Amino acid sequence: MFSDKLIELKNDILQKYRPQFDRLDAISEANTLKVLDAMRDCKVSDAHFGQTTGYAYGDIGREKLEELYAKVFGAERALVRTQFVSGTHALATVLFGILRPGDELVSLTGKPYDTMQTVIGYDHPSPGSLKEFGVLYNELPMVDGHVDMEHIKDVITPKTKLVEIQRSRGYSMRAPLSIADIRAITDEVHRVKPDCICFVDNCYGEFVETTEPTQAGADIMAGSLIKNPGGGIAPTGGYIAGKKDLVELASYRLTAPGMGDELGASLAGNRLLFQGFFLAPHVTAQAIKGAIFAAALFHELGYKTLPLPTDPRGDIIQAIELKSAEKLIAFCGGIQKYSPVDSFAAPEPWDMPGYADKIIMAAGTFVQGASIEFSADGPLRPPYNVYLQGGLTFEHAIIGILGAAQAIEDLEK
Ligand SMILES: *Cc1c(COP(=O)(O)O)cnc(C)c1O
């Protein structure tokens, strides 16, 4: 089991960081109220929970779910579909739906998330990428992990149709963006070029604060249902929310021109998506409490962590610099051992589609790859950062993190 040293540390941390944990409970309560108010306004009822087939015209469950998402996120319109295979697919649907040959896309948060680089055709025009279709790309590197506010005006040109703003850190040691940061960035972009579209990659950001990017100047945003907004219950899918005309353009890419959002069967049964969205504020808070606990434990053990246990949070991710491949593999093994599914397996580094380096993942999740469930992963490259995220319950996160710390302790014996 766990060493006396780790158990003692755990007890100290639960005391010492009580104010941080309490703060998360307060955010969860505020967001639960927000979701409940919207559910009442939308008159969500049992009739919306069914499955549909074929074209699924007039699918009242699908339409109600999209109305609910739009309301909670303060957006004009939303697409919430299990036909999105992942977050990347939802994000790519926005980009391909809006951008045309000759338009420029500018990332204001430096190098985008690994899978988005492949969508863009970052290093070379990968087959089917935006670059291959003649969309131009530029980026504004981050400075000390923050958006270079002063130089936004220099990278936005008459060709710049859309800027991408990545809220979460992804696989990097930069800081995630707060809603206040997103407000400042979108204000600056719209000051420089009023019709420039501000698009936020909101993956891992939903319900971390009490407002969302679409309530802070973003024109459109997208994310994954097997992260925060699915509440650990959604079996698959993604969402897009934002201005009506922009979401409509994206819908023509999701289905086909002329069809848009009017068809698409609710194959998974909408109850799972409604129930997951209802649970999402609580589950997101549980995950962040787990992240704070991990930061505190590894900080006390002498590791560099980002964020620090007392830092404000902009996403659910906790990065820990482990400094060696051996420790990264041991850490993931420890997490896996205390997972509810596949606890007997030993994670190994593999070539994941869309990622440049080998990735190791600890993922004993009910929904395959769901990173709102307690999981850890990291690319096998120096300085061997592990990225920890999710946790449907705080209790599970505590146990899993102790398991990871124990695996490293055993390595050093
Ligand atoms: C998870 C994530 C994505 C999308 O990843 P999928 O695995 O395709 O859902 C994109 N951007 C960021 C920042 C993410 O965290």
The ligand as an SDF file (V2000), in Angstrom:
LIG
                    3D

 15 15  0  0  0  0  0  0  0  0999 V2000
   -8.0170   17.4850  -25.8350 C   0  0  0  0  0  0  0  0  0  0  0  0
   -7.6740   18.6960  -26.5860 C   0  0  0  0  0  0  0  0  0  0  0  0
   -7.9850   18.8260  -27.9330 C   0  0  0  0  0  0  0  0  0  0  0  0
   -8.7120   17.7670  -28.7140 C   0  0  0  0  0  0  0  0  0  0  0  0
   -8.2880   16.4970  -28.4710 O   0  0  0  0  0  0  0  0  0  0  0  0
   -9.1860   15.2070  -28.7650 P   0  0  0  0  0  0  0  0  0  0  0  0
   -8.3820   14.1260  -28.1820 O   0  0  0  0  0  0  0  0  0  0  0  0
   -9.3270   15.1460  -30.2330 O   0  0  0  0  0  0  0  0  0  0  0  0
  -10.5060   15.3810  -28.1040 O   0  0  0  0  0  0  0  0  0  0  0  0
   -7.6360   19.9970  -28.5560 C   0  0  0  0  0  0  0  0  0  0  0  0
   -7.0360   20.9920  -27.9010 N   0  0  0  0  0  0  0  0  0  0  0  0
   -6.7400   20.9010  -26.5960 C   0  0  0  0  0  0  0  0  0  0  0  0
   -6.0890   22.0420  -25.9040 C   0  0  0  0  0  0  0  0  0  0  0  0
   -7.0540   19.7540  -25.8900 C   0  0  0  0  0  0  0  0  0  0  0  0
   -6.7820   19.6720  -24.6010 O   0  0  0  0  0  0  0  0  0  0  0  0
  1  2  1  0
  2  3  1  0
  2 14  2  0
  3  4  1  0
  3 10  2  0
  4  5  1  0
  5  6  1  0
  6  7  2  0
  6  8  1  0
  6  9  1  0
 10 11  1  0
 11 12  2  0
 12 13  1  0
 12 14  1  0
 14 15  1  0
M  END
$$$$
